[in-house]
Amino acid sequence: MCLVVFAVAPDERTTLLLAGNRDEFHARPASPLATWEDDDDVIGGRDLQAGGTWLAASRSGRFATVTNARDAVPSSADLRSRGLLVTDFLHSDLSPLAWLEKLEGDDYAGFNLVLSDGDSVAYGSNRIDRPRQLAPGVYAVSNAVLDTPWHKVEYARGALRELLMNALPTDEALFALLRNEQRSDVSEVPASGLDPDFAHQLTAPFIINARYGTRCSTIVRLQRNGGVWLNERRFSATGEHDGDVVLSVGR
């Protein structure tokens, strides 16, 4: 149940300001934000089980992040890992919208993608008819399509809009936004077959659970001159701060 909130063109110099929580099983192996040893054009964390990533940038100033779409139908083992969508886009030279229009979405389980090449930002999903190039504004996505009015999505959009009223917020202000453990009303909990209390925990922006929870929070600042700033904060299964990595590339 990941959460991504972002502003497109929040000022003249910035293409994208993004803050996101990665929620995952704690037992699933992953490496922290770094330049990949076997692909030094990619800067991001890495899913060591499937080989892809949930969020990454390239040295040329491209950026991508993916969330799963919540489906009633189980994922098939024949489908490609959704984490490979991120690196596939980073290695392309197409614009975000053009790349999404060529994408064969049926090759993957349900996904949401936010992409930028430093000039434009686009959103795509294999749960909508057509991808969209995004106008300046504030957006959020979790595990349904963009701006679905879930508790955590509505909270994050409103909180980021408020932070942007005066100036671009600091990383610490964005980390505080993401750290909200407030659950939704129980009426929002889906009939999923999960334990009811666990399903309710998943409605919070920041999830603390011994088995599955928020593994890391990441702040991204993408500049029109090609510069990229990435700040990752990791957490233990008990929600304790478990390390930070800050990397910047470009100008």
C-alpha positions, 0 to 999 in steps of 0.5 A: 500500500505505497503512497506517492504525492507530488507537485508538477512544476511547483516553481520555475526551476523545478519540474517535479517535487515528489515524496513517497513511502514504499510499503513492503514485506520486511522479509523481502530483500532490498538494497538502499538508494545507491548507484547500481554496480551493474548499471551505473546510469541508474540511481535508486534502491533495488528489489533484490528478489525480482531485480527491479526498483520502486523508484529511481533516476538516471544520470541524464535526469530521467525519473520513474516510480511505480506503485502496484494497483490493488486487484481482486485477481491474483498476479500471474507468475508469467507476468514481468516484474513491475519494478522493471518498468522503472529501469526500462523508462530510464534507459529510453530516450522517448518522452514520458507520454510517448513511452507510456503510449507504446507500453504493452501494459498487459505484460504486467500486473496492475501498476501506476507509473509517474515518469519525467524526463526533466521537461514533462511529467506523465502518469500511466496505468494499465487500469486506465484507458490512456496515459496523461501528460500532467499539467502543473499541480499537486497529485497523489497515488497509492494503489488505485488510479491517480487521485482516487479519493482514499484517506491517505491520498486526500491527506497527502494532497492537502498536506503538500498543497499547504506546504507549497503555499509559501515556498518549496518545503524542506526535506524534513517537512516532507518526511514529516508529511509522510510519517502520518500514522492516522488510519482512515475510517473503518468504512474505507477498509476493503473486503479483501480477506485480510485480518480486519485490523491489519487491513485497517492498518494499511489505510494509514500513510505510514504503516508500522507492522511487524510483517509488512510496513513502510520500509523507506520514505524518499524525497525527489527534486527534479530540476529543469537543468537536469539536476536530480536530488534523492533523499531516502530514509529507511525504517525498521519493522518497528518504525524506527529510523534505520538510516539515510542516503542522500545522492544528487546527480546532474547540475 
